[in-house]
Amino acid sequence: MSGPYAIRGSVSLPEAELIWRFSRSSGPGGQHVNTSDSQVELRFDLAKTESLPEVWKARALERLAGRLVDGVISVRSSEHRSQWRNRETAAVRLAALLAEATAPPPKPRRATRIPRGINERRLREKKQRSDTKQGRTGRNWG
């Protein structure tokens, strides 16, 4: 592996808490694919981890509730023929998933009024467009 995978800031995926599983992958690869375990399943116990701040952990558990099985998040990768590249892909995917799930909620939108001049201009342009289209009807053409 090419080192720790940063989630956000100085927080990264702890190598000791990652559970790797390898199996035979379907897809391209010829005869070689029948003998090599190139599919990777990466599991991370989100409920029991100590490496994430408590606020992030609670946020991730809430947002990923549909993907968790007993508090464990699982990511699979089998698009490459090489187990090494599939490991890299799975780890990056897990880090990105956790980064998205632990992100702070967006700031609430402050409601603002539309300036009167902009609204008047919009209505004036609508009226002009309406007049243009009215002029295309064949009523006054004799």
N, C-alpha and C positions, 0 to 999 in steps of 0.2 A: 504494500500500500504506500501511497505517496504522502504519508503523514496524517496528522489530525485534520479532520474536516470541520471547518469553522461553521457554526450555526449563525451566530451574530456576535459582533464585538469580540471579546476574548473567550467566549464560551464555545467549546467544540465538542464533537462526539467523542466520548471516552472509549478507547479501544478495548478496555477490559470489560465493558458492559455490552459490547456488540456480540451477537450470537450468529455465526455463519453456518449455513447449510448448503451443500452442493448436490446437484442431481443432474441427470442426463437431460440435455436440452433438445427440444424439437427444432426443426428448421434446417437451414443450409449447413453444410459441413461434410457431406459425403460419408464415407465409411468411418472416418475418424470420429464423427459425432456419436456413433454407437458405442464407443468405448471410453469416451472422456466425460467427466462430470463438469460441464461448462456452465450450467444454469446456477445462478446464485440466489439464495434467499437470505436476506439480512433481517434479523429481528433485534428489536431494542425495547427493553422493559421500561416503558415510560412511567408506570405507576411507582416503581421501586427505585428509580434512578436518584442519585444524590448529586449528580453533576449539573443539573439545571436549577436555577433559582426557583424558589417556591411559586412565585407569581407566574413565571413562564410555564412551569409544570402544570399548574392549575388551568391556565389558559389553553395549553396544548391538550390536556385531558378532555376539556370541554369541547374544543373544536374538532378533535379527531375521534370523538366518541363512536362514530359509525364505523371507523376503521380498526378500532382496538378490539383485541380478543384477550380478555383477562388482563388488561392494562398493557399489552404488548403490541407494538406497531411492527408490521411486516412489510418489506419491500422486496420485489423480485426483479431480476434482470437476466435476460437470456438473448439479447439482440446481437451480441458479439460471439464469435467462435471461440475466443480465448476466455478462460476463466478469470484471468487477471483483469481484463478490460471489463468484464461483467461485474467483478468486485468493485472496481472503481466507479462504474455507473451506479450501482446500487447504493454505495456509500454517499455519493454526491446527491442522489435522489432523496435519500433519507434526510440528509442535512438540509436540503432545500425544503422538504416537507415540514421539518421541525422549525425552520426559520420562518416559514409562512404561518405556521400554527401558533408560534410564540410571539408574533409581532403585536405591538400594542394596537388597540382599536383606533380607527381614524377619528380625528377631531370632529365633533358634531358640526354640521353646517349651520352657519348663522343666517337666518332669513333676512334678506334685504329687499327694499322696495325698488321697483323699476322706476327710474327717473321719468318724470312726466313728459319731457321732450322726446325721449326715445319711444315711449308709447304712442304719442301723437304722430311721430314720423311713421311708425309702423302702420297705424290706422290710415294715414294719408296715402301711403304707398299701396295699401290694400284697396282703397277707393279708386286710385288711378288704374290699378290692374283690373278692377271690376269694370270700370268705364271702358277700358280697352277691349275687354271681352264682349261687353254689351254692344260695342260698335261693330263687332263681327257678325252679329245676327242679321238675317236677311229681311227684317221687318220693314226698314225704311228704304228699301232698294227699288221700289216701284213696281 
